[in-house]
Amino acid sequence: MKKFLFEIVLFIFLPIICIASIAEYSIRQLPNDYSYKNQWMEENCQKLTTLCLGPSSCYYGIDPTYFNKKAFNGAHVSQSLNYDNFIFNKFINKMDSLQYVVVCIDYWSPFYSMEYAPEYWRIKNYNIYYGCDYKKGELKYKYELTFHNLSTFKNAAKGLLTATGLKQYSNSNVNELGYGLNYSSKNKKSDWDNGEFYAVKHNNAIKSVEQLNLINKNKEFVMDICKKCSDRNIKVLLISTPTYKSYQEYLNKDYLQNKNEFCVFFEQTYNNVSYIDYSNDKRFVAEDFYDSCHLNDIGARKLSMIINKKLTE
């Protein structure tokens, strides 16, 4: 009986384990935004003057190409403030030339944590590619194959071809300074003005986690950044990026007031912190948006030049 069980393990489970190991390894060989940004920071952060952090509004909204001094976009889609804090703390002791930190605060940011959102699967990317230990006790965040679907196995095949040098594939969709390239004005859809949809979605997302009182914990993450920057004479600029009028129309006014108070708190508490709300900035018009709450490349150029001017004043 023991011999029979051993043979089952040997001839059935062992090949499965081998295939899974090769697939996991192959996926990790495929370049992506997380691996690229972590490597860029490891190699270049010593000379960095400006670090930008935040969710997709920053990822698609700030292009460091238009900054006078060396800047980098360290944002990721759906990145919550605890991961902004993680990236900042991972590299702060190496960033000897850092003068400015720009943190994008969206309407939903103070109430949000990736752990409680539909995008929670992205946590594995911080563990695998940034070496984040926030979820080190949870095995599901340590492997690409944990959250598997058809695209996972396609990525495994592409990664294997890339690793063996037969073809070159990449899942990285940023320019050399970390700005997201997918929300181009050329890719803009005809039904881009979806303000009511996104506003209701974000209102409901905030309502679903209200009882968790995440706003206090998020305040601690931002305070940590502000305090450490103050100790190093680094200026912090908190911004809310432009949104289209159809999005603003359906936002919950109480949540919006809480978000504004959240940001103003840091400006009033720390001398090195400024807050600028561009969400209703009339300089941004329909052609600047990819959808109701994200800029396209035209809008990103405009916002980046405005921020650059603000930092150099």
N, C-alpha and C positions, 0 to 999 in steps of 0.2 A: 504493500500500500504506500509506504514512504517513497519507494522508488517510483511508483506511478505519479505521485504528487510532484516529485522532483522533476520528472519528465514534462509534466504539464507546465510547470514554472519555466523550465529550460526552453521548451519549444513554442510556448504561446506567449507568456508574459515577457520573457527576455527580449524577443524581437520588438515587441511593442515599446518597451522601455528604451531600446536602442533607437528606434525610429523617432520617438518623442524627444530624446536627447539631441539627435541630429537636427530635428525641426526647430527646437528651442534655440540651439546654437546658431542655426542658419538665419532665423529671424533677427537675432541680435547683431548679425553682420550687416544687415540692411540699414544704411544711414537713415536717420530720422531727425526731426526737429530737436528732440530731447538730447540725443547723443551728440548732435552737432553743437548745440548751444553749450552743453557742459564742457565739451572739448575746447570750444573757442574760449570760454572763460578760463579754463585751466591754463591755456597757452597765452592769453592776451590780457587778462584782467589787471595785471600790474600796471599797464599803461592806460587803462580806461579812465576817462574823465567823467562820463555820464552813463549811468545804468538805468534803464527803463524797465519797470515791472508792472504786471497786471494781467488781466484776462484777454479775451479776443479783441476787445475794443482797443487795447494797446498793441497787441500782436499785429492787427491790421491797420492800426491808426497812427503809429509813430515809425517813421523810416529814418534811422540814424544817418543815412546818406546825406541828409540835409542839415546836419549839425556841423558847426564850425570845428568843434573839438571831437576827439575820439569817443564815440558813443556806441552802445550796444542795446538791442532790444531783447530782454530776457523774459518776455511774456510768453504765455502759452494759452491755448484755448481753454476756457473754463477754469483758469488758474485762480484759486482762492487765496486769501491773504496769508494763510498759514504757509503756503508754498512760496509766495513772494518773500516771506520772512525767512524760509529755509534757504532759498537761493542767495539772498542777501547775506545771511550769516555764514554760509559755506565759503564765500569768497571775500568777505569784508576785510579780513586780516591780510589779504594779499593785494588789495586794491590801494596801493600807496598813492596813486595819482587821482583818486576819485574826488570830484568836487560837487557833483550833483546826483541825487537819486530822484527819479520821477516815478511816482506810483499812481496808476490809474484806478480810481474808485468808481465803479459802476453803480447804478441805482440799487442793485441787489447785493453788492459786495459786502456791506456791513452785516448782513443777515445770513450770509452764505458760507458753507464749507463743502468742499468737494465730497467729503465722506458721506454726506446726506443728500447728494444730488444724483440724477440719472447718469451723470458723467463720472461717477465714482471709479469706474474701471481705469480711468486715466492715472490713478494713483500709482499703478504698477510702473508707469514710465519714470516717475521720480525715484522709485526704489531701484529699478534696474539700471537706469542711465545716469542718474545723478548721485546714486548711493545714499538716498534718503532713508533714514531709519524710523520714520514716523509709524510705519506699520510692520516693523521687523518681525513681530510675533505672529503675523497672519500670512500663511503660506501662499494664499491666492494672489497676493500682490507681488510675489517674487518671480513669477513666470509669465511669459507671453502667452503660453498655451492655456493658461487658466481661463482667459476670456476668449475662447476660440469660436470662430465662425469660418465661413468660406474664405474670406479675405486673409485670415490668419495662415491658412495652408498655402494660399497663393504667395504670401509674403515669405513663407518658408522656402518655397521653390525659388523665388527671386533671390533670396538671401544666399541660398546654396550656390546658385549660378554666379552671384557676385563674389562670394568667398573663394570659389574655385577659379575666378578670372575668366570664365566663359562669356559672361555678359556683365554689364554694369547697370544696376538698378538703384533707385533711391526713393525713400518716402519723405525726404526732407523738402519742404516747400517754402523755404525762406531765402532771402538774399544773404550775402556774406555777413551782414550786420544784424541778422535775426528778424528782419521785417517779413511778415507773411505775404506771400505773393498771390494767393488764390483769389482774393477779392478784388480782382482787377476790374476797371471800368468796362473793359472789353467783354468780361464774363457776366456783366450785370443783366439780370433777368427782367422781363417786362412787368412782372408782378412784385417788384422789389419793395414797393411801398406797403409793407406788412406791419405797420405800427400797432394796430389793435391786437393782432395775434401775439406779437412778442411782449407787449405790455401786459396783457392778460396772463400770459405764460409766466412772466416774472412776478407779477402780483401773487399768483397762486403758489409759486415756488417759495416766496417769502412767508406766506400764510402757513404753509405746510411745516415750517421749521420754527415758527414763532415761539413755541413752548420751550425750545432748546436754549433760548436766550444767547445765541451765538454772537450777538453784537458786542458783548463785554469781552469775550475771548478774542475777537477780531481786533478790538481796540488795543488789547495787550500786544498783539503781533505788530501793529503799526507803531505803537509807543516804543517798542523795542528798537525798531528801525530808526525812529526819530531821535531817541536818546543816544544810540551809538553813533549816529551821524553828528549829533551835537558835540559829542566828546571829541570828534575828529575834525571839527569845523567844516563839515559837509552840509550843503543845503539840500533840503527835501522839498520837492514840489509835488503836491497832491493835485490831481486834476480829474475832472469828470469830462469825458470826451463828448464831442457833438453827437446829438441824436436828432432824428427827423421829427417834425411837428406832429405827425400822426402817432408816433410812439409816446410823446410827451402828453398828448391829450388823454390817454387812457391810464396813466400811472396813478397809483393810489397816493393821494396827497399826504396822508400821514406817514407812509413809508418814505416818501420823498423828503419830507421835513426831517425825519430821523436820519436819513442819509446825509443831508446837508449839515445837521448838527454834529454828526459823527466826524465829518471832515473839518468843520470849523474848530472843533475841540482841539485838534492838534496844532492848528495855526495859533490859537490863543495860549496854548500851553508851552510851546517851544519857539524860541526866537529864530531858529534856523528853518522853520517850516512855513510854507505859503500854500494856500488852497485857491485854485482857480476853477470855476465851474464854466466849462465851455458847452455844456449840454444844450443850451438854448442860444448859442452864439449865432447871430444873424448873418455872419460872414459865410456860413456854410449853407449851401443851397442844394437842391435836388441832385445836381450833377456830381456832387461830392460824395454821395452815399452809394454803398453797395446794396444795403437794405436799410431798414428804419433805424437800426442802432449800431451799424458799422460803416465806417468810411471805406471808400475805394482808394485806388492809388492817387487819384486827383485830390481827394480830400485829405489823404495822409500826407501828401506833399505840403498842402496848405497848413495843416495842423503842426507838422514837424517844424516848418519854418517859423511859425508863431511861437512855439515853445523854445526853439533855439534863440530867437530874439529875446524872449523873456529871460532866459538863463544868462545871456551875455550882456544884459543891461546893467 
